[in-house]
Amino acid sequence: MLGSAVTGGENVPWEDNFVPVGLMFDLGDVSPFEVVTDPNNPAISGLDNISGFTPAMIFSSLHPNVENIRQFRDRLRTLHLGSTPNTAGAYNAFVDIYDVFN
């Protein structure tokens, strides 16, 4: 499920089975110079160098049994990474910034 936030969403974690809206936006946008920071640890940050994921790709990756960001990351990678310009290493590192519970 897609969460929502007044801001960019980086500060809204996976909560009650909602994916942070900032993560949804950052997976599809092209903004390689934007910095994303873990809201719980400002020392963890990285460039938003990930793009090319569509809403259909994102929503199709939420089932079955996806209950946290790590599971969402792995399922989206398995199903759709090959259809984007991203590498597995860059993708994993980027999504892990949003995974504030691991």
Residue pairs with C-beta under 8 A, 6 or more apart in sequence:
1 17
1 18
1 19
1 62
2 18
2 19
2 21
2 24
2 58
2 59
3 9
3 12
3 15
3 18
3 19
3 20
3 21
4 21
5 11
5 12
5 20
5 21
5 22
7 22
8 21
8 22
8 25
9 20
9 21
9 22
9 23
9 24
9 25
10 20
10 22
10 36
10 37
10 39
10 98
11 22
11 39
12 18
12 20
12 21
12 22
13 20
13 39
13 98
13 100
13 101
14 20
14 68
14 69
14 72
14 98
14 99
14 100
14 101
17 67
19 58
19 62
19 69
19 72
20 69
20 98
22 36
22 98
23 69
23 95
23 98
24 55
24 58
26 34
26 36
26 48
26 50
26 94
27 50
27 51
27 53
27 58
27 76
27 95
28 51
28 52
28 53
28 54
28 55
28 58
29 48
29 51
30 51
31 48
31 51
32 47
32 48
32 49
32 51
33 47
33 48
34 47
34 48
35 45
35 46
35 47
35 48
36 45
36 46
36 47
36 48
36 94
36 97
36 98
37 44
37 45
37 97
38 44
38 45
38 97
38 98
38 100
39 100
40 100
41 100
44 97
45 97
46 93
46 94
46 97
48 94
49 90
49 94
50 84
50 86
50 90
50 91
50 94
50 95
51 84
51 85
51 86
52 83
52 84
52 85
52 86
53 76
53 80
53 84
57 76
57 79
57 80
57 83
58 76
60 79
60 80
61 72
61 75
61 76
61 79
61 80
62 72
62 75
65 71
66 72
66 75
68 99
68 101
68 102
69 95
69 98
69 99
69 101
69 102
70 99
70 102
72 95
73 91
73 92
73 95
73 96
73 99
76 95
77 88
77 91
77 92
81 88
81 91
96 102
